[in-house]
Amino acid sequence: MRSEPGNGLYPKTLCTIKQDTMRISYLLLILGFISCSQSINDSKNTQKETADTVIVKKSVILNNSGLDELTSAFKNQGESYVTVTGEDGSIETEINNINYSENFLNYQNELNHYILKTTQLTRFLRGQEGQSSSIKVEIFNIPDSKLISTIDTESDDISFFTEFYKTGKYGCCGAEDYYELTSLWENETFLKFNSKYFYIEIPNARIHFYFGFLSDARDDKNLILGELYFAHSIPKSVSGKSIISHDFKTVNKLIFKAKDKELYDRIVPFCPSMTLIKNKEKDQLIEYPDHQELRLWSYNNWKGLEGININGFKLEFSNDTIIPVEIPIENGYLFGEPDNFDKIIYIEE
């Protein structure tokens, strides 16, 4: 069948094409609008994420800056190491350890915090008892990092109190451990002892007494069983300072000797049993792992050494029996004798 002009078929075809073209254009317009909207949303999200990231980074920077300001006042460092040398039966180990601590100390009548740098060098031979150990302690003022004191000691251990420090040397081959108490800033040893020390406090008077027995002083030739050290810690004040410091001083030393060689050989060659003695029931006796403490409430707020009279210390030497000895404190000194050293106490059954 042939189509002729004017029969209506040709105009209808053009109309259809126009409609299709409009539909396509409309569809493209919608797609363009959606794409634009998505781009705008993506842009907004990107901007938001970028803003959040900037804020977080700024916060971290500020925190780090504050931390730097806090820690920049003091900084120190050291190197720890270990070396093992030798072979077969002669192997030596050397260990160098560095430790930092913050301690509360009384320096020039002012209590404050200080940084302590402790360097300990230890050497020992494998398979053998004993060791060689040296300790160096550097004390720093925190605000300006100034080194204010240095301590050098041939010791295995060291610990600190507000105005003195304690050093220890471990006993070898069954021997007792040896200790010293030393004033912190003067570096003067005021007490020597094995095993433990004994401490008396006069409450609210700032008066302290120290006992220490040294069995290392044992002497076969002279029948010496040991020595007893007695020390004071007496308060001293400085004009314009609210904090009181102390003078540490050894004031008495007793030498214990056996009456004869037979008795000497029977007495155990270690520290005797020892204890502080209460003056009144209200006094307080406290046991610690490294020392014994007696708080003399019966002399609460006492002024000066005059009038402090007690049977303060008891020793018990052991053989097949117990030999007790009591040591009196009179007017703040052993037997009332100021600065009396090498007083001999004979031990007999």
Disulfide bonds with the S-S distance in Angstrom:
none
